[in-house]
Structures are given as C-alpha cells and as structure tokens.
Amino acid sequence: TIEERLAFMGLDAKARTRISAIGPTIKARLSPAMDGFYTKVRSNPATIRFFPNEAAIEHAKQKQVAHWERILTGQFDQGYVQAVTTIGQVHARIGLEPRWYIGGYAVVVESLIDALVKARWPRGMLMSKGPDPSEVSAELGALVKAAMLDIDYALSVYLQAAEEARRKAEVEAIRTERESIVKSVGQALSALSDGLLNYRLNDDLPAEYAQLREDFNAAIQTLEATIQGIAGASSNVERGAVEIAQACEDLTARTERQTSDIVKAAGAIDEITKAVKTSAQGAKQVAASASAARGKAELSSDLVRDAVSAMDEIEKGAGQIAQIIGVIDEIAFQTNLLALNAGVEAARAGEAGRGFAVVAQEVRALAQRSAEAAKEIKSVIAQSTTQVTRGVELVGRTGEALIDITGQISEIDTLIQGIADAASGQAANLGDVNGVMNQMDATTQQNAQRVMQATTEAAALRRGAGELAALVAGFETSPVAARAAPRSRAA
C-alpha cells in the first residue's frame, strides 16, 4: 500500500512538509527541466517513436508538469495513487520500458536539484572559497543519476528474472496441464477407437477445460445415440430393401404380363384399324353406288313422268277417236236410213228402180258393216281407254314410288356417307390409339428395364444395409443411450 511505501522511505509528515515548502522553487524550474528532457527524447530513436508529432510531445509535457505539481504538494493520497496507476497503465499499453522512464526521471531530477541548491545556497558563501553551488548541484545530480542507474539495472534484472520465472512456471503448468489433457483425451479417443461409445471424460480435467469435457461427453453421447439410431435404421433399411426387392420382382412379373397384354392389344387394335379402314372404303363404295342409284331413280322418275304425259296424250287421242267413231256411226246410221228409203223408192219404181234397189241394198249393207265396224272400234277404243287410264294410274303410282325410292335412296346415301365419314374418323382415331399403344409398349419395356435395375439396386441396398449393420455392431453403447443434444458452448 501507499502507506507502507511512505513509512519505509521515511516520507513522514515532516518530510512531506519540506516537499511542500520547496514546491514554489521547483515549480519555477519544471518547464525548463521538461524542455531539456524532451530534447533528449527527440534525439533518441528509441524514445521519439512514442510521439507521432510535436502536439503529442506538448501534451505529454503538460501532463508531466501537472503530475510534478501534484507531487510538490506533499499529498500522497488516493488521488496521487490513481494518477500514478494511470501513468503506469499508459506506459504498459504503449510498451515504454522502465529504463526510459527511470532515465527520464534522472534528467528531470538533476535539473530540479540544481535549481533547489542554487535557491537554498547561503548568499554569503557565494563569494567564499568554499564549494561552488553549481558543483554541488552537479555532484548531487551525478549521485542521483548513479542511484537511478543502479535502480534501473537492478529493477530490470529483477523484472527479467521474475518474468523468466513466471514464464517457466507458466510453461511447466501448461506442460503438466497438456499432459493431463492429452492423457485424458487420449484414453477417451482410445476407448472411442475401440468402439466404446459409453466412455465419458471424468472430472480430472482442469477447470479451464470443463467446457471441453462437457462438449466431448455431449458429442460422444450424441454419437452413441446416432449409432444406435443408425443400427435401428440399418435394420429398417434392410427390411425395406427386402420388401423393395420383392415388390420389384412382383412388379417385374406384372410388367412383363402387361407388356404381353399391350402387344396383344396393339395387334388387335391394328386388325380393328385395318377392318375399320376396309369398312370405311366399302362404305364409300356403297355411298357411291347409292348416289348412282339415286341418280338412276331420279332419271326413272323423269321417264315415268314422261310416260304419264304420253299416256295422257294417248287417252286424249282415244277420246278423239271415240268421237270420230261416233260421227262415223251416225253417218252409217244415216246412210242406212237413206239406203232404206232408197230401197223403198226403188221398189216403188218397179223394174226401173231394180238396179237402184241393188245399189241401195249394197249401200245399206255397207252402212251396216260400217256401223258394226264402228261399234267394234268403239268397243276396242273404250277398252283401250280403260287400259290407258289403268296404265296412267299405275305409272302415276310407279312415279310416286320412284319419288319415295329416290328420297329413301337420298337418305340412305346420307346415312352411308355419315357411316363412311365416321368409319374414316374411327380409323384415324384407332390409328392414334395404335400409336399410343405402341408408345405404351415402348414405355412399359423401358419401365421393365428400370424395374430390373431397381431390383439390382435393391439387392445392393440390402447388402449395404447388412454391411452397415455389421459395422455398427462393432460399437459398444449403453443399454439406453441418452438422446439429449450437445450443450451449446458458453458465449
């Protein structure tokens, strides 16, 4: 403590009063003393490197002047202790060696001693033959520098020896600690290499490695749980591989049957396509025949209409002939009457009219034959008219029937044309279906090849699962492995 140091050095209250008394004298020489010190600092590469510019030197100078003014108050209290602690921390942070700090104090103290001796030297003695105050100051300064040098070297050797001892102890502690850690971790790794996943690091590790022990144990615990999980998973994988292999074999058989069925179906569809194409061609031919029949029926209808017109004309001609026959019959009747009258008149004429009577008789006979012929012709014309009327009626019915036939043939033609078009569309669709079936056949064959590959891979998976199970069986785990996750590392 500061009190212990003050007591050992004899800086009691009387001494601190003396320091306070010389304060004004020393303060007047502080700035020149610091100027001399920083002149040396600027000339030495080992010390000037701590000051990047003149502003930094001036700032440090002001801080040192303020610190000396605190010392010259004689108050070595907690404020002083805090100020000195801050200075030491700054020197440690910038890497200032103690020798430069002690050397700097020697330079400053020399200047301050010179000022103090000259200020305190008796006035009457300045002209005597006694020692010169400057010489006394120089001797005191040399003594202080020698003391400071001795302190510097002794302190440097002490600090160096202490540092070497500390480093040696630290190295030994690190070596011992490493040996302990290597031994513990080596045993753990050896157990791990032997497959003993239930091994754990104990509490023999140093406290600094507690986190390492916890992380290692947590990692082994997780690895143990993982291996147990892998063991269970490998068993499941092996069972799954067996099921996959069986399923692939069954799928292979089904695929082969499906391929055979598709081939048969494709052949049947190909035959149906051919038959439908043939039917379409036949339907087109029938449609052409129906179209031709419709044309002929329409032509027959035209001929029937012409025949009906001709029959009508014949019927009209027969009526005219009947009228003419009636006129002839009337003429024959009148001629018969005239011949009869002529015969009566010839009979009255006697012998003179005999020749005329013969002619009248002939004319009468001719009139009778004409009347009979006209009657027969009239009967024939009547019969012909009846037959013509019947024929007109039959031809009319035939025309109507031909018209109906023509309409039905038109409908048949339309239907057959629709059948032909539908058959052509079905043929095209069946062609597409046939193409799809062929594609399905190719796809099914590819699937069959892939299923065979899957079967092979399933067998390989089964072997791999067996090998994995054999490898996992080489590890020794706890009866029930903890499933906890590793602890997170402390931040």
Order of alpha helices (4+ residues) and beta strands (2+ residues): alpha-alpha-alpha-alpha-alpha-alpha-alpha-alpha-alpha-alpha
